[in-house]
Amino acid sequence: MSVAMSDVGHGDSEEADLAAEYALGVLDGSERRSAERRIERDGAFAADVDDWNRRLAPLYERIEAVEPPPGVWQRITEDLSRMRRLGGFGPQAPAPRGRRVAGIWQWIGLSGMGLAAASLAALIVVGGNLAGLGVPDGAEDTILAGTLVNDQGQPLFTVVFYHEDEHDVATLIPVTRQDDGGKVPELWLVPPDGAAPRSLGLLHASQPILIDIADRTAGEPNAALAVSLEPPGGSPTGQPTGPVVAHGALNTL
């Protein structure tokens, strides 16, 4: 492989992200209550939450208030009443083990592309090394982002490209865990002129990863990307040999 890369995920990324998830408001009811109890008894965690609230405050201040359409609250109340009558608040089935990417990254990736890109870019700007992303200081303003989806339109990776110093950097966040059959995902640049795809590096199926990009054309608007499943260590031929499981394009944020 011609590119340098570093796996930047931590062994317990969900634990590392909890303070940021709480500050962003992306925890569900039970997780949020658990975090609130921890804030009361864990001074270090409470300080982390306060720090994230301070970091995010300038972003919140830029959000303009929007008046909801008339009747929205009435419809919500009616829907809640109907769900209670139908028993819709019963116990939920447990989520499959080993399939959940850390909540903050799943929330980002499952948002619309625009929100996903904006959310991840905001974390790059204010979060620095959140969850070990290792985002370097001094990133220039131009940021490209996209969501790589499968043939059914399901998002598999959220990707952000930006230029730092004299090279391009890509941060990729896995959104949906796929059955890879023992193979590894490899990222490819698909040239618009129909030339052969060029490898940009190996990805991690369940953790965020940061890749230094040697191919400058990969960080251009509308650049087409694809992900294939390859043997451990990457494609033995320099071209995709396994199935293409995701594809997408970069857009200027």
C-alpha positions in Angstrom: 0.0 0.0 0.0 1.3 3.4 -0.9 -0.5 5.4 1.8 0.2 5.8 5.5 -2.6 5.2 7.9 -3.3 4.9 11.6 -6.1 3.2 13.4 -7.3 5.8 15.7 -10.1 4.0 17.5 -9.8 3.3 21.2 -10.6 0.0 22.8 -13.7 1.4 24.5 -14.8 4.2 22.2 -18.4 4.3 23.5 -17.1 5.1 27.0 -14.7 7.7 25.7 -17.6 9.4 23.7 -20.2 9.4 26.5 -19.6 12.9 27.7 -19.8 14.3 24.2 -22.9 12.2 23.4 -24.6 13.6 26.6 -23.7 17.2 25.7 -25.0 16.7 22.1 -28.2 15.2 23.4 -28.0 12.0 21.3 -28.4 9.5 24.2 -31.7 7.7 24.5 -33.8 7.9 27.7 -32.2 5.2 29.8 -28.6 6.1 28.7 -29.2 9.7 29.5 -30.6 9.0 32.9 -27.6 6.7 33.6 -25.2 9.5 32.5 -27.0 12.0 34.7 -26.5 9.7 37.7 -22.9 9.4 36.8 -22.5 13.2 36.6 -23.7 13.4 40.2 -21.2 10.9 41.6 -18.2 11.2 39.2 -16.6 14.6 39.3 -14.2 13.9 36.4 -17.0 12.9 34.2 -19.1 15.9 35.2 -16.1 18.1 34.3 -15.8 16.4 30.9 -19.5 17.2 30.2 -19.1 20.8 31.3 -16.1 21.1 28.9 -18.1 19.7 26.0 -21.0 22.1 26.8 -18.5 25.0 26.6 -17.0 23.8 23.4 -20.4 23.3 21.7 -22.0 26.5 23.0 -20.8 28.7 20.1 -22.4 26.2 17.7 -25.7 26.2 19.5 -25.8 30.0 19.5 -25.8 30.0 15.7 -28.9 27.9 15.5 -31.9 30.0 14.8 -35.2 29.3 16.6 -37.9 27.8 14.3 -41.6 28.0 15.1 -43.2 24.6 14.6 -46.2 24.4 12.3 -49.6 24.7 14.0 -51.0 21.5 15.4 -47.7 19.6 15.8 -48.0 19.3 19.5 -51.6 18.1 19.3 -50.6 15.4 16.8 -47.7 14.3 19.0 -50.1 14.0 22.0 -52.6 12.0 19.9 -49.9 9.7 18.7 -48.6 9.1 22.2 -52.2 8.3 23.4 -52.7 5.9 20.6 -49.4 4.1 21.3 -50.3 3.7 24.9 -53.7 2.2 24.0 -51.9 -0.2 21.6 -49.3 -1.2 24.1 -46.5 0.5 22.1 -44.4 1.2 25.2 -43.6 -2.4 26.1 -40.1 -3.7 26.8 -37.8 -3.3 23.8 -35.9 -6.3 22.4 -32.2 -6.1 23.2 -30.0 -4.8 20.4 -27.7 -7.4 18.7 -24.4 -7.6 20.5 -21.3 -6.5 18.7 -23.1 -4.5 16.0 -23.3 -1.0 17.5 -20.8 1.6 16.6 -20.3 4.2 19.3 -23.4 6.2 19.6 -22.1 9.6 18.6 -20.7 8.2 15.3 -23.8 6.2 14.5 -26.0 9.3 15.1 -23.7 11.3 12.8 -23.7 8.8 10.0 -27.4 8.0 10.1 -28.3 11.7 9.8 -28.9 13.1 6.4 -25.6 13.7 4.5 -25.7 17.4 5.1 -26.3 17.0 8.9 -23.7 14.2 9.1 -21.1 16.2 7.3 -21.8 19.3 9.4 -21.8 17.4 12.6 -18.6 15.6 11.9 -17.0 18.9 10.7 -18.1 20.6 13.9 -16.5 17.9 15.9 -13.3 18.2 13.9 -13.3 22.0 14.6 -14.2 21.9 18.3 -13.4 18.4 19.3 -9.9 17.8 18.2 -9.0 14.3 19.4 -12.5 13.2 20.3 -12.5 9.4 20.7 -8.9 9.3 19.4 -9.7 10.7 16.0 -6.3 12.3 16.0 -7.4 15.3 13.9 -4.4 17.5 13.5 -4.4 21.2 14.3 -4.2 23.7 11.5 -6.7 22.0 9.1 -7.6 24.4 6.3 -11.1 25.6 5.8 -12.1 23.6 2.8 -13.9 20.5 3.9 -15.4 17.8 1.7 -17.9 15.3 3.0 -20.0 12.4 1.9 -21.8 9.2 2.9 -20.9 5.9 1.3 -24.0 3.7 0.9 -24.7 0.2 -0.3 -26.9 -0.6 -3.3 -30.0 -0.4 -1.1 -29.1 3.2 0.0 -28.1 2.2 3.5 -25.2 4.3 4.8 -22.1 2.3 5.7 -19.5 5.0 6.1 -19.4 8.8 6.7 -16.3 10.4 5.2 -14.8 13.8 5.6 -11.8 15.0 3.6 -9.8 18.1 4.5 -6.3 19.6 3.6 -3.7 19.8 6.4 -0.3 21.2 5.8 0.8 19.7 2.5 -1.4 16.7 2.3 -5.0 15.6 2.4 -6.5 13.7 5.3 -9.6 11.6 5.4 -11.6 10.6 8.5 -14.0 7.7 8.0 -16.7 6.7 10.4 -18.3 3.2 10.1 -22.1 3.6 10.6 -23.5 0.1 10.0 -21.5 -3.1 10.8 -21.5 -5.5 7.9 -20.7 -9.2 7.7 -17.3 -9.1 6.0 -16.7 -12.8 6.0 -13.2 -12.4 7.3 -12.3 -9.8 4.7 -11.3 -6.1 5.2 -12.9 -3.0 3.6 -10.6 -1.1 1.2 -11.3 2.5 0.0 -10.9 3.3 -3.6 -10.9 6.5 -5.7 -12.9 6.0 -8.9 -11.6 8.4 -11.6 -14.3 10.1 -13.7 -12.5 9.3 -17.0 -13.0 5.6 -16.5 -9.4 4.8 -15.6 -8.7 2.1 -13.1 -9.6 2.7 -9.5 -6.8 3.7 -7.2 -6.5 2.4 -3.6 -6.6 5.0 -0.8 -6.2 2.6 2.1 -7.7 0.0 4.3 -10.6 0.9 6.6 -11.8 -0.5 10.0 -15.2 -2.1 10.0 -16.1 -1.0 13.4 -13.9 2.0 14.5 -13.2 5.5 13.2 -10.0 5.7 11.2 -7.8 8.5 9.9 -6.0 8.1 6.6 -3.3 10.3 5.0 -4.2 10.6 1.4 -1.3 10.7 -1.1 -3.6 11.1 -4.2 -4.5 14.8 -4.2 -7.4 14.2 -6.7 -9.2 12.2 -4.1 -10.0 15.4 -2.2 -11.7 17.2 -5.1 -15.5 18.0 -5.1 -17.6 15.3 -6.7 -14.8 12.7 -6.4 -16.3 9.2 -6.5 -15.3 6.8 -3.8 -16.0 3.1 -3.4 -15.4 0.4 -0.8 -14.7 -3.2 -1.6 -14.0 -6.3 0.6 -10.5 -7.6 0.2 -8.3 -10.2 1.8 -6.4 -9.2 5.0 -3.7 -6.8 4.0 -5.6 -5.4 1.0 -6.0 -6.2 -2.6 -3.2 -8.5 -3.9 -3.5 -7.0 -7.4 -3.8 -3.2 -6.7 -7.4 -3.4 -8.1 -10.7 -4.3 -6.4 -10.9 -8.1 -6.3 -13.9 -8.5 -4.0 -17.5 -7.2 -4.0 -18.1 -3.4 -3.9 -20.2 -2.9 -0.8 -20.4 0.9 -0.7 -20.1 3.9 -3.0 -20.6 7.7 -2.9 -19.3 11.1 -3.8 -17.7 14.0 -1.9 -19.4 17.4 -1.7 -18.1 20.7 -0.5 -19.4 21.5 3.0 
